[in-house]
Amino acid sequence: MLDQIGVIIRNSRQQKGINLHTYAEKLGVSAGYLSNLETGKTDTVTLSFLRTLQEELQLFNDESLFNDELDLFQTRVKSAMSSLIKLHDEYPDQADYFLSIIENGLPLLKKDSL
């Protein structure tokens, strides 16, 4: 999805006739970061920057993505899951260890809250 966002950002910038540095300043990010986003070299986008992009480009049809705390939590969980899968690809033992901490910790937290 980020590579698609990068293409949309670049196309929007070029259609407006704005150079990379000017557009980056308008969006509140560095030109290097914007360049990396446009070319798909980064996979890191903050929620606040997504809001800025939404205001500028209307990337998403559903505005509730930015207003609902549950959606934010689900987005964080999906991001963590993606990172854990990538970790597992390179370091399966460390990923399994990390996942076991979560799996074993959740019942303990649930028990303490009763």
MITOR-745237 format. One record per residue: residue number from 1; residue in three letters; z, y, x of N, C-alpha, C in turn. Coordinates in Angstrom, 2 decimals. Layout:
<recs>
(NUM; 'ALA'; (Z; Y; X); (Z; Y; X); (Z; Y; X)) ...
</recs>
This chain:
<recs>
(1; 'MET'; (0.00; -1.19; 0.82); (0.00; 0.00; 0.00); (0.00; 1.26; 0.86)) (2; 'LEU'; (0.73; 1.25; 1.99); (0.78; 2.44; 2.82); (-0.58; 2.79; 3.41)) (3; 'ASP'; (-1.37; 1.78; 3.73); (-2.69; 2.10; 4.25); (-3.54; 2.80; 3.19)) (4; 'GLN'; (-3.34; 2.43; 1.93); (-4.06; 3.09; 0.84); (-3.56; 4.53; 0.67)) (5; 'ILE'; (-2.25; 4.73; 0.80); (-1.71; 6.08; 0.71); (-2.27; 6.93; 1.83)) (6; 'GLY'; (-2.35; 6.35; 3.03); (-2.91; 7.09; 4.16); (-4.33; 7.55; 3.91)) (7; 'VAL'; (-5.14; 6.67; 3.33); (-6.54; 7.01; 3.02); (-6.58; 8.12; 1.97)) (8; 'ILE'; (-5.71; 8.02; 0.96); (-5.67; 9.05; -0.09); (-5.27; 10.39; 0.51)) (9; 'ILE'; (-4.27; 10.38; 1.39); (-3.82; 11.62; 2.03); (-4.95; 12.24; 2.84)) (10; 'ARG'; (-5.60; 11.42; 3.66); (-6.68; 11.94; 4.49); (-7.82; 12.50; 3.64)) (11; 'ASN'; (-8.22; 11.75; 2.60); (-9.30; 12.23; 1.73); (-8.92; 13.54; 1.06)) (12; 'SER'; (-7.69; 13.63; 0.59); (-7.23; 14.86; -0.06); (-7.27; 16.03; 0.92)) (13; 'ARG'; (-6.77; 15.79; 2.11); (-6.75; 16.84; 3.13); (-8.17; 17.29; 3.46)) (14; 'GLN'; (-9.06; 16.34; 3.65); (-10.43; 16.68; 4.01); (-11.16; 17.40; 2.87)) (15; 'GLN'; (-10.90; 16.96; 1.62); (-11.52; 17.63; 0.48); (-11.07; 19.07; 0.36)) (16; 'LYS'; (-9.82; 19.32; 0.75); (-9.29; 20.68; 0.70); (-9.71; 21.49; 1.91)) (17; 'GLY'; (-10.32; 20.84; 2.90); (-10.74; 21.54; 4.11); (-9.58; 21.98; 4.97)) (18; 'ILE'; (-8.49; 21.22; 4.92); (-7.28; 21.58; 5.68); (-7.19; 20.68; 6.90)) (19; 'ASN'; (-6.89; 21.27; 8.07); (-6.76; 20.43; 9.26); (-5.41; 19.70; 9.24)) (20; 'LEU'; (-5.31; 18.71; 10.08); (-4.15; 17.84; 10.12); (-2.85; 18.62; 10.34)) (21; 'HIS'; (-2.84; 19.53; 11.28); (-1.62; 20.28; 11.60); (-1.15; 21.15; 10.42)) (22; 'THR'; (-2.08; 21.80; 9.78); (-1.75; 22.65; 8.64); (-1.21; 21.83; 7.47)) (23; 'TYR'; (-1.86; 20.69; 7.20); (-1.43; 19.83; 6.09); (-0.06; 19.22; 6.38)) (24; 'ALA'; (0.15; 18.81; 7.62); (1.45; 18.26; 8.01); (2.55; 19.29; 7.80)) (25; 'GLU'; (2.28; 20.52; 8.18); (3.26; 21.60; 7.99); (3.53; 21.82; 6.50)) (26; 'LYS'; (2.48; 21.80; 5.70); (2.63; 21.97; 4.25); (3.49; 20.86; 3.65)) (27; 'LEU'; (3.31; 19.63; 4.16); (4.06; 18.49; 3.64); (5.44; 18.34; 4.28)) (28; 'GLY'; (5.70; 19.11; 5.33); (7.02; 19.08; 5.97); (7.22; 17.93; 6.94)) (29; 'VAL'; (6.13; 17.46; 7.56); (6.21; 16.39; 8.55); (5.44; 16.80; 9.79)) (30; 'SER'; (5.61; 16.04; 10.86); (4.88; 16.35; 12.09); (3.43; 15.89; 11.95)) (31; 'ALA'; (2.56; 16.53; 12.71); (1.15; 16.15; 12.70); (0.98; 14.72; 13.21)) (32; 'GLY'; (1.76; 14.33; 14.19); (1.68; 12.97; 14.71); (2.04; 11.94; 13.66)) (33; 'TYR'; (3.11; 12.21; 12.91); (3.52; 11.29; 11.85); (2.44; 11.21; 10.77)) (34; 'LEU'; (1.91; 12.35; 10.37); (0.87; 12.36; 9.34); (-0.37; 11.61; 9.82)) (35; 'SER'; (-0.74; 11.81; 11.06); (-1.89; 11.10; 11.62); (-1.64; 9.59; 11.59)) (36; 'ASN'; (-0.45; 9.17; 12.00); (-0.12; 7.75; 11.97); (-0.13; 7.19; 10.55)) (37; 'LEU'; (0.32; 7.98; 9.61); (0.32; 7.54; 8.21); (-1.12; 7.42; 7.70)) (38; 'GLU'; (-1.93; 8.41; 8.01); (-3.32; 8.38; 7.57); (-4.10; 7.20; 8.15)) (39; 'THR'; (-3.77; 6.81; 9.35); (-4.51; 5.72; 10.01); (-3.82; 4.37; 9.86)) (40; 'GLY'; (-2.70; 4.33; 9.13); (-2.01; 3.06; 8.90); (-1.22; 2.57; 10.09)) (41; 'LYS'; (-0.89; 3.45; 11.02); (-0.14; 3.04; 12.22); (1.36; 3.10; 12.02)) (42; 'THR'; (1.80; 3.56; 10.87); (3.23; 3.57; 10.57); (3.45; 2.90; 9.22)) (43; 'ASP'; (4.60; 2.26; 9.09); (4.95; 1.65; 7.81); (6.28; 2.21; 7.32)) (44; 'THR'; (6.60; 3.41; 7.76); (7.85; 4.05; 7.38); (7.57; 5.32; 6.59)) (45; 'VAL'; (8.03; 5.34; 5.35); (7.90; 6.52; 4.51); (9.22; 6.67; 3.77)) (46; 'THR'; (9.83; 7.84; 3.87); (11.08; 8.08; 3.15); (10.80; 8.38; 1.69)) (47; 'LEU'; (11.81; 8.16; 0.87); (11.65; 8.46; -0.55); (11.40; 9.95; -0.75)) (48; 'SER'; (12.05; 10.80; 0.02); (11.84; 12.24; -0.15); (10.40; 12.62; 0.20)) (49; 'PHE'; (9.82; 11.96; 1.21); (8.42; 12.25; 1.54); (7.49; 11.71; 0.47)) (50; 'LEU'; (7.82; 10.55; -0.10); (7.02; 10.06; -1.23); (7.05; 11.03; -2.39)) (51; 'ARG'; (8.20; 11.65; -2.63); (8.29; 12.66; -3.69); (7.37; 13.84; -3.38)) (52; 'THR'; (7.38; 14.26; -2.13); (6.51; 15.37; -1.72); (5.05; 14.99; -1.93)) (53; 'LEU'; (4.69; 13.76; -1.53); (3.32; 13.30; -1.73); (2.98; 13.21; -3.21)) (54; 'GLN'; (3.93; 12.77; -4.01); (3.71; 12.69; -5.46); (3.42; 14.07; -6.04)) (55; 'GLU'; (4.20; 15.05; -5.61); (3.98; 16.42; -6.10); (2.61; 16.94; -5.68)) (56; 'GLU'; (2.20; 16.63; -4.47); (0.95; 17.12; -3.93); (-0.26; 16.35; -4.45)) (57; 'LEU'; (-0.13; 15.02; -4.54); (-1.31; 14.19; -4.79); (-1.26; 13.38; -6.09)) (58; 'GLN'; (-0.12; 13.37; -6.77); (0.05; 12.56; -7.99); (-0.41; 11.11; -7.73)) (59; 'LEU'; (0.21; 10.48; -6.74); (-0.16; 9.12; -6.35); (0.21; 8.08; -7.40)) (60; 'PHE'; (1.31; 8.32; -8.09); (1.82; 7.33; -9.02); (1.78; 7.89; -10.43)) (61; 'ASN'; (1.39; 7.06; -11.38); (1.32; 7.48; -12.77); (2.70; 7.54; -13.41)) (62; 'ASP'; (3.62; 6.74; -12.92); (4.94; 6.61; -13.52); (5.96; 7.46; -12.76)) (63; 'GLU'; (6.27; 8.62; -13.28); (7.23; 9.53; -12.64); (8.63; 8.93; -12.58)) (64; 'SER'; (8.93; 7.96; -13.45); (10.28; 7.38; -13.45); (10.59; 6.68; -12.15)) (65; 'LEU'; (9.56; 6.38; -11.33); (9.81; 5.77; -10.04); (10.73; 6.63; -9.19)) (66; 'PHE'; (10.71; 7.92; -9.43); (11.47; 8.84; -8.61); (12.74; 9.33; -9.28)) (67; 'ASN'; (13.00; 8.89; -10.49); (14.15; 9.40; -11.23); (15.21; 8.36; -11.50)) (68; 'ASP'; (14.91; 7.10; -11.36); (15.80; 6.04; -11.77); (16.46; 5.42; -10.55)) (69; 'GLU'; (17.80; 5.44; -10.51); (18.52; 4.88; -9.37); (18.25; 3.40; -9.21)) (70; 'LEU'; (18.06; 2.67; -10.31); (17.78; 1.25; -10.23); (16.45; 1.03; -9.51)) (71; 'ASP'; (15.45; 1.85; -9.82); (14.17; 1.73; -9.13); (14.34; 1.99; -7.63)) (72; 'LEU'; (15.15; 2.96; -7.27); (15.42; 3.25; -5.86); (16.07; 2.04; -5.20)) (73; 'PHE'; (17.06; 1.44; -5.87); (17.73; 0.27; -5.33); (16.73; -0.88; -5.17)) (74; 'GLN'; (15.91; -1.10; -6.18); (14.92; -2.18; -6.11); (13.92; -1.93; -4.98)) (75; 'THR'; (13.55; -0.69; -4.79); (12.64; -0.35; -3.70); (13.29; -0.66; -2.36)) (76; 'ARG'; (14.56; -0.32; -2.23); (15.28; -0.61; -0.99); (15.39; -2.11; -0.75)) (77; 'VAL'; (15.65; -2.87; -1.80); (15.75; -4.33; -1.67); (14.41; -4.91; -1.24)) (78; 'LYS'; (13.33; -4.45; -1.86); (12.00; -4.95; -1.50); (11.67; -4.60; -0.05)) (79; 'SER'; (12.03; -3.41; 0.37); (11.79; -3.01; 1.75); (12.60; -3.87; 2.71)) (80; 'ALA'; (13.86; -4.11; 2.37); (14.70; -4.97; 3.21); (14.15; -6.38; 3.27)) (81; 'MET'; (13.68; -6.88; 2.13); (13.11; -8.22; 2.09); (11.87; -8.29; 2.98)) (82; 'SER'; (11.03; -7.29; 2.92); (9.84; -7.26; 3.76); (10.23; -7.25; 5.24)) (83; 'SER'; (11.22; -6.46; 5.59); (11.68; -6.41; 6.98); (12.27; -7.75; 7.41)) (84; 'LEU'; (12.99; -8.39; 6.52); (13.59; -9.69; 6.83); (12.50; -10.75; 7.04)) (85; 'ILE'; (11.46; -10.70; 6.24); (10.34; -11.64; 6.40); (9.65; -11.41; 7.75)) (86; 'LYS'; (9.43; -10.16; 8.10); (8.83; -9.85; 9.40); (9.73; -10.33; 10.54)) (87; 'LEU'; (11.03; -10.12; 10.39); (11.98; -10.59; 11.40); (11.90; -12.11; 11.52)) (88; 'HIS'; (11.80; -12.79; 10.38); (11.73; -14.25; 10.39); (10.48; -14.74; 11.11)) (89; 'ASP'; (9.38; -14.01; 10.98); (8.14; -14.40; 11.67); (8.32; -14.40; 13.19)) (90; 'GLU'; (9.11; -13.46; 13.70); (9.30; -13.35; 15.14); (10.56; -14.06; 15.62)) (91; 'TYR'; (11.64; -13.94; 14.83); (12.94; -14.46; 15.24); (13.59; -15.21; 14.08)) (92; 'PRO'; (13.13; -16.40; 13.79); (13.61; -17.12; 12.61); (15.12; -17.36; 12.61)) (93; 'ASP'; (15.69; -17.67; 13.76); (17.13; -17.94; 13.81); (17.95; -16.69; 13.45)) (94; 'GLN'; (17.55; -15.54; 13.98); (18.26; -14.31; 13.67); (18.10; -13.94; 12.20)) (95; 'ALA'; (16.91; -14.14; 11.66); (16.68; -13.84; 10.25); (17.51; -14.75; 9.36)) (96; 'ASP'; (17.57; -16.04; 9.69); (18.38; -16.98; 8.92); (19.86; -16.61; 8.99)) (97; 'TYR'; (20.31; -16.20; 10.18); (21.71; -15.78; 10.34); (22.02; -14.56; 9.46)) (98; 'PHE'; (21.15; -13.57; 9.51); (21.34; -12.36; 8.72); (21.36; -12.68; 7.23)) (99; 'LEU'; (20.43; -13.51; 6.79); (20.37; -13.89; 5.38); (21.61; -14.67; 4.96)) (100; 'SER'; (22.12; -15.51; 5.84); (23.33; -16.28; 5.51); (24.54; -15.36; 5.34)) (101; 'ILE'; (24.60; -14.28; 6.10); (25.69; -13.31; 5.94); (25.64; -12.71; 4.53)) (102; 'ILE'; (24.45; -12.33; 4.09); (24.30; -11.78; 2.75); (24.66; -12.82; 1.70)) (103; 'GLU'; (24.10; -14.01; 1.84); (24.34; -15.07; 0.85); (25.81; -15.44; 0.76)) (104; 'ASN'; (26.47; -15.52; 1.89); (27.89; -15.89; 1.88); (28.80; -14.72; 1.50)) (105; 'GLY'; (28.34; -13.52; 1.74); (29.16; -12.35; 1.45); (29.16; -11.95; -0.01)) (106; 'LEU'; (28.06; -12.16; -0.70); (27.97; -11.75; -2.10); (29.02; -12.42; -2.99)) (107; 'PRO'; (29.21; -13.73; -2.89); (30.26; -14.34; -3.71); (31.65; -13.80; -3.39)) (108; 'LEU'; (31.88; -13.49; -2.12); (33.19; -12.93; -1.75); (33.40; -11.55; -2.37)) (109; 'LEU'; (32.36; -10.73; -2.35); (32.45; -9.41; -2.99); (32.68; -9.53; -4.49)) (110; 'LYS'; (31.97; -10.45; -5.11); (32.10; -10.66; -6.54); (33.51; -11.12; -6.89)) (111; 'LYS'; (34.08; -12.01; -6.07); (35.43; -12.52; -6.29); (36.46; -11.40; -6.18)) (112; 'ASP'; (36.27; -10.50; -5.16); (37.20; -9.39; -4.96); (37.16; -8.38; -6.07)) (113; 'SER'; (36.03; -8.25; -6.74); (35.91; -7.24; -7.80); (36.46; -7.71; -9.13)) (114; 'LEU'; (36.84; -8.98; -9.23); (37.38; -9.48; -10.50); (38.79; -9.10; -10.70)) 
</recs>
